[in-house]
């Protein structure tokens, strides 16, 4: 092992990151808030979708649960407990509509909020770029070329560059995260539609036997 290699000093890295953050000005606070909202919603949605059990329980297993309620467990079991209480096909359709309203609608809403955040982050960064350039032009027009003027120019340029970069750094991972969550959400929607089809068919056969 090369002992002469420089060691990472996290306190120094933190101080450098903080100093760069401060140079971004007010726009950095707005971008930080957007990032906090976006990733908090995203992580909450990720864990909720993961808890549904889609893909973890085989189709053969939950198909058996329809006729054997004592074996049901987890979120899928709770859904089957709810929908199999229906006495008619219209009741089952209403029950699944209620499930979509309570299960899917919040996810769709959260995805819309994330989409807004992804689009807003680079725009706020661009706004910070504009204010940074205004600061730079103001220093050029009012300064006499001394050290104070050069410091103001450097501060304005730093603000312009840092805010743009930060906005993109927040937006790009957010876009990828949103895409992955949207795929999981669509998978869950397809699963619920498939469960509805299977349950409806079983109830139809059951009702047909009673009529016969």
C-alpha beads as a LAMMPS data file, in Angstrom:
LAMMPS data file: protein, C-alpha beads

212 atoms
211 bonds

1 atom types
1 bond types

-500.0 500.0 xlo xhi
-500.0 500.0 ylo yhi
-500.0 500.0 zlo zhi

Masses

1 110.0

Atoms # bond

1 1 1 0.000 0.000 0.000
2 1 1 1.338 3.424 -0.924
3 1 1 1.561 5.366 2.357
4 1 1 2.453 8.576 0.520
5 1 1 -0.979 8.680 -1.169
6 1 1 -3.102 11.590 0.084
7 1 1 -5.741 10.656 2.642
8 1 1 -9.320 11.801 2.286
9 1 1 -10.207 14.414 4.879
10 1 1 -13.985 14.577 5.033
11 1 1 -13.974 17.790 7.038
12 1 1 -12.003 19.500 4.274
13 1 1 -14.316 18.064 1.607
14 1 1 -17.324 19.317 3.570
15 1 1 -15.839 22.788 3.929
16 1 1 -15.073 22.955 0.196
17 1 1 -18.571 21.770 -0.706
18 1 1 -20.104 24.296 1.680
19 1 1 -18.030 27.137 0.263
20 1 1 -19.069 26.200 -3.283
21 1 1 -22.698 25.987 -2.148
22 1 1 -22.580 29.455 -0.616
23 1 1 -21.230 30.980 -3.847
24 1 1 -24.426 29.869 -5.591
25 1 1 -26.494 32.457 -3.750
26 1 1 -30.207 32.323 -3.012
27 1 1 -31.004 29.925 -5.890
28 1 1 -29.168 27.122 -4.098
29 1 1 -31.702 27.227 -1.253
30 1 1 -34.558 26.831 -3.738
31 1 1 -32.781 23.984 -5.541
32 1 1 -32.092 22.244 -2.228
33 1 1 -35.766 22.491 -1.301
34 1 1 -36.803 21.072 -4.690
35 1 1 -34.327 18.191 -4.315
36 1 1 -35.582 17.454 -0.793
37 1 1 -39.220 17.343 -1.908
38 1 1 -38.472 15.274 -5.014
39 1 1 -36.326 12.590 -3.407
40 1 1 -38.447 12.387 -0.247
41 1 1 -41.540 11.696 -2.350
42 1 1 -39.563 9.302 -4.546
43 1 1 -38.190 7.238 -1.666
44 1 1 -41.587 7.109 0.022
45 1 1 -43.160 5.878 -3.226
46 1 1 -40.360 3.346 -3.770
47 1 1 -40.837 1.711 -0.356
48 1 1 -44.621 1.691 -0.694
49 1 1 -44.457 -0.001 -4.095
50 1 1 -41.904 -2.487 -2.776
51 1 1 -44.239 -3.383 0.099
52 1 1 -47.047 -4.406 -2.284
53 1 1 -45.392 -7.745 -2.934
54 1 1 -45.815 -7.639 -6.713
55 1 1 -43.372 -10.097 -8.296
56 1 1 -42.502 -11.661 -4.951
57 1 1 -45.533 -13.928 -4.780
58 1 1 -46.099 -16.334 -7.658
59 1 1 -49.340 -16.157 -9.616
60 1 1 -50.148 -19.758 -8.789
61 1 1 -49.956 -18.899 -5.102
62 1 1 -52.314 -15.911 -5.101
63 1 1 -54.704 -17.727 -7.469
64 1 1 -55.023 -20.421 -4.796
65 1 1 -55.655 -17.691 -2.213
66 1 1 -58.864 -16.731 -4.010
67 1 1 -60.444 -20.076 -3.077
68 1 1 -58.474 -20.541 0.151
69 1 1 -58.816 -17.348 2.214
70 1 1 -57.099 -18.859 5.233
71 1 1 -53.792 -18.850 3.320
72 1 1 -53.877 -15.174 2.381
73 1 1 -51.257 -12.816 3.747
74 1 1 -49.597 -9.483 3.029
75 1 1 -50.909 -6.693 0.807
76 1 1 -52.100 -9.030 -1.923
77 1 1 -53.985 -11.083 0.633
78 1 1 -55.648 -7.912 1.949
79 1 1 -56.739 -6.972 -1.577
80 1 1 -58.242 -10.421 -2.103
81 1 1 -60.015 -10.218 1.263
82 1 1 -61.625 -6.980 0.126
83 1 1 -62.676 -7.892 -3.413
84 1 1 -63.813 -11.467 -2.781
85 1 1 -66.472 -10.133 -0.421
86 1 1 -68.427 -8.979 -3.489
87 1 1 -71.632 -10.815 -4.262
88 1 1 -71.994 -9.728 -7.892
89 1 1 -69.861 -8.718 -10.846
90 1 1 -70.918 -5.089 -10.480
91 1 1 -69.876 -5.122 -6.818
92 1 1 -66.480 -6.503 -7.763
93 1 1 -66.037 -3.784 -10.387
94 1 1 -66.839 -1.147 -7.752
95 1 1 -64.416 -2.713 -5.264
96 1 1 -61.563 -2.682 -7.762
97 1 1 -62.395 0.925 -8.649
98 1 1 -62.045 1.765 -4.956
99 1 1 -58.703 -0.027 -4.828
100 1 1 -57.436 1.985 -7.791
101 1 1 -58.607 5.194 -6.155
102 1 1 -56.788 4.418 -2.911
103 1 1 -53.743 2.561 -4.271
104 1 1 -52.938 3.980 -7.714
105 1 1 -54.160 7.582 -7.549
106 1 1 -51.634 8.646 -4.830
107 1 1 -48.766 7.177 -6.874
108 1 1 -49.912 9.016 -10.008
109 1 1 -50.093 12.252 -8.009
110 1 1 -46.600 11.755 -6.559
111 1 1 -45.175 11.079 -10.022
112 1 1 -46.671 14.348 -11.278
113 1 1 -45.062 16.240 -8.386
114 1 1 -41.712 14.593 -9.133
115 1 1 -42.057 15.524 -12.811
116 1 1 -42.657 19.149 -11.834
117 1 1 -39.595 19.095 -9.565
118 1 1 -37.421 17.583 -12.317
119 1 1 -38.454 20.364 -14.681
120 1 1 -38.189 23.124 -12.081
121 1 1 -34.666 22.388 -10.772
122 1 1 -32.749 23.364 -13.964
123 1 1 -35.046 26.370 -14.466
124 1 1 -34.212 27.672 -10.989
125 1 1 -30.548 27.009 -11.784
126 1 1 -30.952 29.057 -14.964
127 1 1 -32.565 31.858 -12.979
128 1 1 -29.567 31.810 -10.652
129 1 1 -27.342 32.022 -13.717
130 1 1 -29.178 35.150 -14.872
131 1 1 -28.864 36.841 -11.479
132 1 1 -25.190 35.880 -11.353
133 1 1 -24.557 37.442 -14.754
134 1 1 -26.438 40.577 -13.673
135 1 1 -24.123 40.795 -10.672
136 1 1 -21.132 40.420 -12.975
137 1 1 -22.315 43.123 -15.404
138 1 1 -23.136 45.442 -12.511
139 1 1 -19.607 45.026 -11.150
140 1 1 -18.136 45.712 -14.599
141 1 1 -20.198 48.829 -15.112
142 1 1 -19.780 50.358 -11.667
143 1 1 -16.318 49.150 -10.683
144 1 1 -12.982 50.823 -11.315
145 1 1 -11.055 47.661 -11.992
146 1 1 -9.644 47.237 -8.490
147 1 1 -9.519 44.163 -6.307
148 1 1 -13.041 44.749 -5.015
149 1 1 -14.396 44.892 -8.559
150 1 1 -12.619 41.701 -9.564
151 1 1 -13.976 39.990 -6.464
152 1 1 -17.545 41.012 -7.390
153 1 1 -17.043 39.779 -10.957
154 1 1 -15.688 36.440 -9.735
155 1 1 -18.591 36.113 -7.300
156 1 1 -21.128 36.742 -10.058
157 1 1 -19.521 34.238 -12.424
158 1 1 -19.338 31.629 -9.650
159 1 1 -23.009 32.106 -8.874
160 1 1 -23.907 31.765 -12.558
161 1 1 -21.954 28.526 -13.043
162 1 1 -22.688 26.819 -9.722
163 1 1 -26.464 27.253 -9.908
164 1 1 -26.650 25.873 -13.448
165 1 1 -24.540 22.857 -12.533
166 1 1 -26.488 22.164 -9.330
167 1 1 -29.829 22.384 -11.110
168 1 1 -28.695 19.791 -13.647
169 1 1 -27.120 17.572 -10.973
170 1 1 -30.458 17.482 -9.148
171 1 1 -32.629 17.084 -12.273
172 1 1 -30.773 14.231 -14.001
173 1 1 -30.871 11.677 -11.139
174 1 1 -34.420 12.811 -10.410
175 1 1 -35.430 12.102 -14.006
176 1 1 -33.940 8.601 -13.871
177 1 1 -35.554 7.936 -10.478
178 1 1 -38.935 9.125 -11.745
179 1 1 -38.656 6.849 -14.780
180 1 1 -37.934 3.809 -12.619
181 1 1 -40.835 4.584 -10.294
182 1 1 -43.171 5.097 -13.249
183 1 1 -42.239 1.618 -14.528
184 1 1 -42.922 0.078 -11.111
185 1 1 -46.233 1.923 -10.944
186 1 1 -47.280 0.652 -14.376
187 1 1 -46.308 -2.865 -13.321
188 1 1 -48.525 -2.544 -10.261
189 1 1 -51.413 -1.259 -12.391
190 1 1 -51.048 -4.244 -14.727
191 1 1 -50.979 -6.592 -11.768
192 1 1 -54.217 -5.171 -10.340
193 1 1 -55.888 -5.446 -13.761
194 1 1 -54.802 -9.072 -14.008
195 1 1 -56.083 -9.837 -10.499
196 1 1 -59.399 -8.201 -11.395
197 1 1 -59.703 -10.353 -14.523
198 1 1 -58.982 -13.577 -12.621
199 1 1 -61.320 -12.730 -9.735
200 1 1 -64.089 -11.690 -12.104
201 1 1 -63.802 -14.932 -14.055
202 1 1 -63.931 -17.018 -10.892
203 1 1 -66.940 -15.114 -9.575
204 1 1 -68.704 -15.430 -12.926
205 1 1 -68.229 -19.208 -12.925
206 1 1 -69.411 -19.380 -9.325
207 1 1 -72.560 -17.378 -10.054
208 1 1 -73.233 -19.397 -13.201
209 1 1 -73.109 -22.634 -11.217
210 1 1 -75.634 -21.240 -8.730
211 1 1 -78.004 -20.271 -11.523
212 1 1 -77.620 -23.689 -13.141

Bonds

1 1 1 2
2 1 2 3
3 1 3 4
4 1 4 5
5 1 5 6
6 1 6 7
7 1 7 8
8 1 8 9
9 1 9 10
10 1 10 11
11 1 11 12
12 1 12 13
13 1 13 14
14 1 14 15
15 1 15 16
16 1 16 17
17 1 17 18
18 1 18 19
19 1 19 20
20 1 20 21
21 1 21 22
22 1 22 23
23 1 23 24
24 1 24 25
25 1 25 26
26 1 26 27
27 1 27 28
28 1 28 29
29 1 29 30
30 1 30 31
31 1 31 32
32 1 32 33
33 1 33 34
34 1 34 35
35 1 35 36
36 1 36 37
37 1 37 38
38 1 38 39
39 1 39 40
40 1 40 41
41 1 41 42
42 1 42 43
43 1 43 44
44 1 44 45
45 1 45 46
46 1 46 47
47 1 47 48
48 1 48 49
49 1 49 50
50 1 50 51
51 1 51 52
52 1 52 53
53 1 53 54
54 1 54 55
55 1 55 56
56 1 56 57
57 1 57 58
58 1 58 59
59 1 59 60
60 1 60 61
61 1 61 62
62 1 62 63
63 1 63 64
64 1 64 65
65 1 65 66
66 1 66 67
67 1 67 68
68 1 68 69
69 1 69 70
70 1 70 71
71 1 71 72
72 1 72 73
73 1 73 74
74 1 74 75
75 1 75 76
76 1 76 77
77 1 77 78
78 1 78 79
79 1 79 80
80 1 80 81
81 1 81 82
82 1 82 83
83 1 83 84
84 1 84 85
85 1 85 86
86 1 86 87
87 1 87 88
88 1 88 89
89 1 89 90
90 1 90 91
91 1 91 92
92 1 92 93
93 1 93 94
94 1 94 95
95 1 95 96
96 1 96 97
97 1 97 98
98 1 98 99
99 1 99 100
100 1 100 101
101 1 101 102
102 1 102 103
103 1 103 104
104 1 104 105
105 1 105 106
106 1 106 107
107 1 107 108
108 1 108 109
109 1 109 110
110 1 110 111
111 1 111 112
112 1 112 113
113 1 113 114
114 1 114 115
115 1 115 116
116 1 116 117
117 1 117 118
118 1 118 119
119 1 119 120
120 1 120 121
121 1 121 122
122 1 122 123
123 1 123 124
124 1 124 125
125 1 125 126
126 1 126 127
127 1 127 128
128 1 128 129
129 1 129 130
130 1 130 131
131 1 131 132
132 1 132 133
133 1 133 134
134 1 134 135
135 1 135 136
136 1 136 137
137 1 137 138
138 1 138 139
139 1 139 140
140 1 140 141
141 1 141 142
142 1 142 143
143 1 143 144
144 1 144 145
145 1 145 146
146 1 146 147
147 1 147 148
148 1 148 149
149 1 149 150
150 1 150 151
151 1 151 152
152 1 152 153
153 1 153 154
154 1 154 155
155 1 155 156
156 1 156 157
157 1 157 158
158 1 158 159
159 1 159 160
160 1 160 161
161 1 161 162
162 1 162 163
163 1 163 164
164 1 164 165
165 1 165 166
166 1 166 167
167 1 167 168
168 1 168 169
169 1 169 170
170 1 170 171
171 1 171 172
172 1 172 173
173 1 173 174
174 1 174 175
175 1 175 176
176 1 176 177
177 1 177 178
178 1 178 179
179 1 179 180
180 1 180 181
181 1 181 182
182 1 182 183
183 1 183 184
184 1 184 185
185 1 185 186
186 1 186 187
187 1 187 188
188 1 188 189
189 1 189 190
190 1 190 191
191 1 191 192
192 1 192 193
193 1 193 194
194 1 194 195
195 1 195 196
196 1 196 197
197 1 197 198
198 1 198 199
199 1 199 200
200 1 200 201
201 1 201 202
202 1 202 203
203 1 203 204
204 1 204 205
205 1 205 206
206 1 206 207
207 1 207 208
208 1 208 209
209 1 209 210
210 1 210 211
211 1 211 212
